[in-house]
Amino acid sequence: MVEQKTAQPTARGVRARAREQVLAEILTLADAQLQAKGASELSLRAIARELGMVSSAIYRYFPSAEALLTALIIRSYNELAEAAQQHFDAAAGGDRLARFLAVCHGSRDWALANPHRYALIYGSPVPGYQAPQETVEPAGRVGWLMLTSVAGAEGVGLRLPPDGWPQERDLLAARLGEFFGGVLDADQISVGVAAWSHLFGLISFELFGHFVGSVTDNRVYFEAVMRNWAAQLGLE
């Protein structure tokens, strides 16, 4: 009987795992800084001290504070989208309205559970920071889910302003048509983008205290407003 040998990890594999572990530790410490001090106070040197490494060593993982901030932003967008996706998947047996509202509530629930991460992506811009192209796709994932929920609806509820709308509608449809062409028409794409922006406007108002003294039940108000947008998209 031939004895089977257990494959031994290569030196490269060990190094890769060690690097991944350090990256995870850096992101964990950066998230703690973000929660305690805000995005503008991120410090690679402070993280290096906490990890017990010389300050120059951390730049092998992130060449700048901006690169670390970008990693945190992408992670936050993806976590938000994954929460919305989980709610969307759980509502898969329901109708379009149920899926649309599931995306909305999944986004709101994540934001309330992770206020500092939400503030990073939908709060005040970080002075001097310019988000790179690699943040665009993660930022659009929730909007994509919302519009996917509308696919197949006839749009009978659309209420469109008469003046100046066709030009803006066609511009938006031209930019986003490659993602939804043949599934959503130009009006649904344009109204869907408005609903998407309203979703995060509502969440931001609630999270940053702008509804205090005016709205007594944020969840009820949130659902009522998003149902209104759903009706405008033809979701009954």
C-alpha positions in Angstrom: 0.0 0.0 0.0 1.4 3.3 -1.1 1.6 5.8 1.7 0.0 9.1 0.8 2.0 12.2 1.8 0.3 15.3 3.0 1.0 18.3 0.8 3.1 20.8 2.6 2.4 24.5 2.3 4.8 26.3 0.0 6.8 29.3 1.3 4.8 31.5 -1.0 1.5 30.2 0.4 2.7 30.8 3.9 3.7 34.4 3.0 0.4 35.0 1.3 -1.6 33.9 4.3 0.6 36.0 6.6 0.1 39.0 4.4 -3.7 38.5 4.4 -3.7 38.3 8.2 -1.7 41.6 8.5 -4.1 43.3 6.0 -7.1 42.1 8.0 -5.5 43.5 11.2 -4.7 46.8 9.6 -8.3 47.1 8.4 -9.7 46.2 11.8 -7.5 48.9 13.5 -8.4 51.4 10.8 -12.1 50.7 11.3 -11.6 51.4 15.0 -9.9 54.7 14.2 -12.8 55.5 11.8 -15.3 54.9 14.6 -13.4 56.8 17.2 -12.0 59.8 15.3 -13.5 59.9 11.8 -12.1 59.4 8.3 -10.0 62.5 8.3 -7.9 61.3 11.3 -6.8 57.9 9.8 -3.1 57.4 10.6 -1.0 54.7 9.1 1.8 55.4 11.6 -0.6 55.0 14.6 -1.8 51.6 13.2 1.9 50.5 12.7 2.6 51.3 16.3 -0.4 49.3 17.5 0.8 46.4 15.3 4.3 46.7 16.7 5.9 47.3 13.3 8.1 50.1 12.1 6.2 52.8 10.4 7.9 52.2 7.0 6.7 48.5 7.0 3.0 49.4 6.8 3.5 51.2 3.5 4.2 47.8 1.9 0.5 47.1 2.5 -1.0 50.5 1.9 1.2 53.1 0.1 -0.8 56.0 1.6 -3.6 56.9 4.0 -5.8 57.5 0.9 -5.2 53.9 -0.3 -6.3 52.7 3.1 -9.4 54.9 3.0 -10.3 53.6 -0.4 -10.1 50.0 1.0 -12.4 51.0 3.8 -14.8 52.7 1.4 -15.0 49.7 -0.9 -15.5 47.3 2.0 -18.3 49.5 3.4 -20.1 49.6 0.0 -19.8 45.9 -0.4 -21.0 45.1 3.1 -24.0 47.4 2.5 -24.7 45.7 -0.8 -24.4 42.2 0.7 -26.9 43.1 3.4 -29.3 44.4 0.8 -28.7 41.3 -1.3 -29.5 39.0 1.6 -32.9 40.7 2.1 -33.5 40.6 -1.7 -32.7 36.9 -1.8 -35.0 36.2 1.3 -37.8 37.9 -0.6 -37.2 35.9 -3.8 -40.5 34.1 -3.5 -42.5 37.4 -3.2 -43.5 39.9 -5.9 -41.5 42.8 -7.3 -42.8 45.2 -4.6 -41.6 42.8 -1.8 -38.1 42.5 -3.4 -37.9 46.3 -3.8 -38.8 47.0 -0.2 -36.5 44.2 1.0 -33.5 46.0 -0.7 -34.6 49.3 1.0 -35.0 47.8 4.5 -31.8 45.8 4.1 -29.9 48.9 3.3 -31.5 50.8 6.2 -30.9 48.0 8.7 -27.2 47.8 7.8 -26.8 51.6 8.1 -28.4 51.7 11.5 -26.1 48.9 12.7 -23.0 50.4 11.2 -23.4 54.2 11.5 -19.7 55.0 11.2 -19.3 53.0 8.0 -22.4 54.5 6.6 -21.1 58.0 7.4 -17.9 57.1 5.6 -19.7 56.5 2.3 -22.7 58.8 2.6 -21.6 61.4 5.0 -19.5 64.5 4.6 -16.7 64.1 2.0 -13.2 63.7 3.4 -11.2 66.8 2.7 -8.6 66.3 0.0 -9.7 62.8 -0.9 -10.8 61.9 -4.4 -12.5 58.6 -4.7 -10.9 56.5 -7.5 -12.7 54.6 -10.3 -12.5 51.3 -8.4 -15.2 52.6 -5.9 -17.8 53.1 -8.6 -18.9 49.5 -9.1 -19.3 48.8 -5.3 -21.2 52.1 -4.9 -23.8 51.1 -7.5 -24.6 47.7 -6.3 -27.7 48.7 -4.2 -29.0 50.8 -7.0 -28.6 47.8 -9.4 -30.6 45.7 -7.0 -33.4 48.2 -6.7 -33.7 48.6 -10.4 -33.5 44.8 -10.9 -36.6 44.6 -8.6 -38.5 46.7 -11.1 -37.7 44.4 -14.1 -40.9 43.3 -15.9 -43.1 46.0 -14.3 -45.1 48.0 -16.9 -44.4 51.3 -15.3 -48.1 52.2 -15.1 -47.5 54.2 -11.9 -45.0 56.6 -13.5 -45.7 60.2 -12.8 -43.3 62.3 -14.7 -42.8 66.1 -14.8 -43.6 67.5 -18.2 -40.9 70.2 -18.6 -37.3 69.4 -19.3 -37.7 65.7 -18.4 -37.2 64.0 -21.8 -33.6 65.3 -22.1 -32.5 64.3 -18.6 -34.3 61.0 -18.9 -32.6 60.1 -22.2 -29.2 61.1 -20.8 -29.6 58.8 -17.8 -31.0 56.0 -19.9 -28.0 56.3 -22.3 -25.5 56.1 -19.5 -27.2 53.2 -17.7 -28.9 51.5 -20.6 -26.1 49.0 -21.0 -27.0 47.6 -17.6 -30.7 47.6 -17.9 -31.4 47.9 -21.7 -34.2 45.8 -22.8 -35.4 45.2 -19.3 -36.2 48.7 -18.1 -37.4 51.6 -20.3 -35.9 55.1 -20.1 -38.6 56.4 -17.7 -38.1 53.5 -15.3 -34.3 53.9 -15.3 -34.6 57.6 -14.5 -37.3 57.3 -11.8 -35.4 54.4 -10.4 -32.3 56.5 -10.0 -34.4 59.1 -8.2 -35.8 56.4 -5.9 -32.2 55.2 -5.2 -31.0 58.7 -4.2 -34.1 59.1 -2.1 -33.4 55.9 -0.3 -30.1 57.1 1.0 -31.5 60.6 1.6 -34.0 59.1 4.0 -31.5 56.9 5.7 -29.1 59.9 6.1 -31.8 62.1 7.5 -32.7 59.5 10.1 -29.1 58.5 11.0 -27.8 62.1 11.3 -30.8 63.3 13.4 -32.6 65.4 10.9 -36.0 63.8 11.5 -35.9 64.5 15.3 -39.0 66.5 16.2 -40.8 65.7 13.0 -41.0 62.0 12.4 -42.1 59.8 15.3 -41.7 56.3 13.8 -38.8 56.3 11.3 -39.4 52.8 10.0 -43.0 53.4 9.2 -42.3 56.7 7.5 -39.4 55.1 5.6 -41.5 52.3 4.2 -44.4 54.7 3.3 -42.0 56.9 1.3 -40.3 54.0 -0.5 -43.7 52.5 -1.2 -44.6 55.8 -2.9 -41.5 55.5 -5.1 -42.4 51.8 -5.8 -45.8 52.9 -7.0 -44.2 55.5 -9.3 -42.2 52.6 -10.8 -45.3 50.5 -11.4 -44.9 48.2 -8.5 -48.4 47.5 -7.0 
